[in-house]
C-alpha cells in the first residue's frame, strides 16, 4: 500500500476483475499508518516504507500541512509526528489551533483525534482541556452516545444519527486524557459509552454502524466494517481498560470472531489469504445507501418508528472488495507486539501508567 515515489500510502486497493489495483494517495491514511507503525521494529518500518525513515515521510506530510483546512488531517499528522519522535511539533500544533477545534463546528471523530494528538504531543494544555470539555458535554447522558457533529445541528432529518466511529474515537481519546489529567468525568464518559456500544453489539459479534443519538438504539446495523471488528473497537476498549476502566475483552473477542466467521457470508470471512487482504465490509444488497436513509427519515419522524421488511428486501451479504491502509494502521496500533503501559508525567507532576503510544 506504500508508494515510495510519493512517500505516501494509497487511498485504497481494490479488486478489479482478477487484478488488485491501487487508487490515489491519502494524507489522512498515511498519518494513521505511521501511528500504527510507531510501535513496530525498525526493520519492519524500513521494509514497509521501502527504506525510508518514518520521520522522512512525516516531513513530507508537514511540507504541505499548511494548505489543509481539515482538522482531522492536521491532528493526525501531529499525532503521527509525536508518536514517531519527529522533533519540534510546534508548527503542527499551531496549525491544529488555527482550525479552531474549541469553537468551530467539527465532526466528533476529528475532535477526538485532536484530543488524542494533544495528549501524545504535550503542550497546548488549555486547548486540550477545552476540547475534552466539548467531548464530555457532547455525550448524551440518556443514550450514552456521542453525536456525529459538535457545534452545529446538521440536517434536521439526520440530526439524531451517529455512527460507530463517533463512539470509539472519543472513548479512546478520553481514556488518554484521563491518564494525563486524572479528570474522572472523562473516564466516566468513556465508560458509559463503551458500556452502551457493548450492550448493543450483535449476537455474532457485529459492531453495528448507525445509532440513534437520542435513545442509544441501533438505527441501522449495516454495513459491518472489518476495521471496526479487529482494530477500532479493540483500540478504544483496550485504552479504557489500560487506565482502570472496565474489561471488555469478551466483546473484543466476539468482534474478532465475527471477522473470522461471518454468518452473513455463510461462515466465510472477509480475511482473504489468497489476496493477502482484508476486504472492507459486509453490506446489504441494495441500491446505494437506501436502507440507512429510509430508517433515518423514519426515526427522524418518530424515535420508535422503523420501516419493516428491510432484512428480507435487502439482505446483508454483499462484500466490498477493497482494503484501505488506515485499517492496518489502527490494527497495528491496537495489537502492537509490545502492548502494555508506559510511564508518563501527568499535569499534576505525578507519574501515571498510560496506554502505549
N, C-alpha and C positions, 0 to 999 in steps of 0.2 A: 504493500500500500504506500510505500515511501517513494517519492520522486526526487532522486538526487539532483537532477538538473534544476529543480526549483526549490530545493531544500524545504519541501512541504509534503504533507500527506494528502492523498487523493480525497476527493469528496466521497466517492464510493467505488466499489467493484460491483459489477452487475453481470448476470448471466445473459448472454445474447446468443441464442441458439446453442451450439456446443462450446462456445468460447466464453471466457471471462474477460470483460473489458473494463478499463479504467475510465472514470468520468470526473473531470475537473480536479481542482485542489481546494483545500479548505483551511483558512486560518484557524477557525474555531477547533476543528478536528485535530489539527497539528498541535495546538496547545494542549488539548486533552490527552493526546497520545504521549506528549512529553511529560505530563503529570504522571501518567501511568509508568512510563519508563524510568522515572526518577528513582524508583526503588529497585531497579534491576541492575545486574552486574555491568561493569564497564565493557566487557567483551560482548554481551548481548546488545548493549546500546550501539557499539561500533558496527556489529553485523546488521542490525535493523536500519541504522542510519547511513549505511554504505561508507563507513569510515569517518563520518562527521561526529564532532562532539555535540551533545545536546545544546550547549551554550552557543555554538555557531548557528544552529537552527533558530534558537531564540533571538539571537542578534538579527537574523533576517526578519523575524516577526516584528521586532522592535523598530526596524528601519522604516516601516510604514504604518506603525500603530497610530501615529498622529492623524492619519486620514480616516480612521474608523469612527463612526458615530454610534456604534453598538456597544452598550455597556458590557454585555456578556463576553464579547470578543476581547475587550480590553482587560476585563477582570481575569479571564482565563489565561491571558498572556502574562499578567502579573503573577498569578498563581504558579504557572509553569516556570517562570524565571526564579521565583523564590524557592521552589521545590528543587530546582537544579543548581542552586548556588550560583546564579548568574552574576551576582555582584550588586552594584548600586541599582536599586529598583525605583528610585525616587521619581524618575521621569514617567514610569509606568503608573505609579500611584497618582501622580498629578493628572494623568490622562483619565484615570478612573474618576477622580474627583470632578474633573471638568464636565463629565457626563451626568452630574447631579444625581447620584444614587439616593440621596436623602430626601429629595423633594419631588423630582420628576416622576411621571408615571412610567413604571418599568414592569416587565414580567417578573413574577415571583422567582422564577428559576434564575434569572440574571442577578437579582438582588442576593440570592443565596450564594451564587458563585462569587459575588463581590465580597460578601462577609467571609467566606472561606479564604479567599485570597488575602484579605487584610489580616486575618488571624495567622496565616502562614508567614506573610512578609513582615509583619510588625509595623509599628508607627501608625500614624493617622488614627489614633485610638478614639478620638472624639467622633469621627465619621463612622468608624466601625461600630461604635456603641449605638449611634442613631440608626444605622441600618439594621442592627439586631433588634432595636425597638420597633422598627417598621414591621419586621417579620413577626415578632411576638404579638403585636397588636393586630396583625392581619389574620391571625388564627381565629377561626370561628369556634368559640368555646362550646357551642352546642353540637356541632358536627365533628369537631376536632380536625378540621381540614383547612388548608391554606387556599386562597383564591388563585386565579390564574394571573391576575394583574393587580399590582398595588398602585394606588394613587389615581385611578380613574375607573369609571364604572364599566366601560366596554359596551358592546352591542346588547341591547335590552334582552333579546331572546336567548342570548348565550351567556348572560352575566353570571348565572348561577353555575356554570360548567367549569370544573377544574380537572386537571389530569394527574396521572401518577407522578410525572416528573415534578409537578408543583408541590408534591408532598415530600419526596425523598431528598431532594436537594436542600430544602430548609431543615429537615431532620439532621442531615449531615453537618450543615453549617452551624446550626445552633448547638450541636454537641461539641464542636470545636470551640465555639465561642464560650460555652460554659467552662471548658477546660482551662482557658486562659484568664477568665474573669471571675468565675465562681458564681455567676448570675443564675440563681436557681430557677428564675422564671423561664430562662432559655431551655434549661434541662426539662422543665415541666412541659413546655410547649412541644418539645421534640418527643417526649414520652407519650403525650396524648395522641399526637398524630401517628406515631409508629404503632401504637395500640390499635388505632382505628383502621389503618390500612391492613394490618394483620388480621383483624376481625373480618374484614371484607374479602380477604383472599379467597380465590376459588377453591373448590373441593379438590381439584387436581393440582393445586399449587399456582394457579394463574394469578399474576398481578394484573388486575383489571385496569383499563385505560381511563375512562371518564367517570367522574363522580359529581354528585350534586353538592355544591359547597354549603347549601343551607341545611341539608339533612344528614349528609355523610354517606348516603346510599349510593351504590353503583348505578350510574345512569346508562352507560353502555360499556360492556366489557371488552369488545374487540376494536382494534387488533390487540393481540397479545404479543409484545415485543421480546425478542431474545435478550436484549440488553437489560431489560428490567429484571428478567429471571436470574441471570448469573452475574450481574455487575452492579446495577444501580441500587436494587434492594439490598444486596449484601453490603455495599459501601456505606449506606446510610445506617443500617441496623447494627453493623459491626462498630461504627463510630460511636453510636449511642451506648452500646454495651461497654466499650472501652473506657467511658467516663463514668461508669457506675449505673447506667440505665438498665432497663430490663433486658433479659436474654431472649432474643427471638430466633435462636439458631434453628429451631424446628421449622419456622416459617421460611427461613432461607433455604433449608434443605428441601422443603416441598417445592419451592420455586425452581430449584435446580433439577429436581426430579421431573417436573413438567417438561423442562427443556430436553431431558434425555428421552422422555417417552410421552408424547403429546396425544391425548385422547382425540383431539380434533383431527389429527393426522393418522388415526387408526393405530396409534402406538409408535409411529415413526418419529424422527427427531429432526429439528432444524439444523443440528450439527451434521454437516456433510463432509465426511472424511475423504471422499473421493475428490472433492474440490478444495479441501483444506480451508473451508469457510464455515461460518455460522450464519445461516440465512436470517434475514431481518425480522420477519414477523409472520404470524398466522392471522389472517383476516377473514371477514365474511366474503362470500361470493355475491357481490353486489355492485351496482354501478356507482362509481365514485365513493363518497362517504355518506351515502344515503341514510343508513340506519342511525348514525350518531346525530345527524342533523334533524331527523324526524323526532328522535327521542328528546333532543334538546328543546325543540319547539314545544313538544307535548308537555314536558316537565316545566317549561317556562310558563305555560298557561296554568298548570296545577302541579305542585310537587309530587303528588301521588299518581299522576296520570302517566301511563305507559301505552305505547302502541303495541298491541298484541301480535303474535304470529311471526315476529322477525326471525326467530331461530328456525322456523320452518321455511319461510320465504327466502331467507338469505343465510343459509347455514355456514358456520365457520369451517375453514379447511383450505382456503387459498393461501399459498405461500408466496411471500415477496422475495424473489431471488436476487437480493443484493446484500452487501455487507459494508459497513462503514467503520472507519478506524477509531472513532470515539468509543464504539462498543468495546474494542480490545483494549483501549486506553483505560477505561473505567474498570474493566475486568482485571487488569494488572494492578491497578490501584487498590481494588477491593481484596484481592487474593495474593498480595505480594509475598514473596518467599520468606521475608524476614518480618512478616506482620507481627506486631506486638505493640510496645509502647516506647516512648522516648521521654526524657525529662525536658521540661520547658519552663522558663521563668514566667510567672503569671504577672498580672498587673499589680498584684499585692506584694510582689517581691518574693513570693514563696515558690517552691518547686512543685509542679504538678506532673502527673503522668498522663500523656495525651496520645491519641492515635498517631501512628507513624505517618509522616508526610514524605 
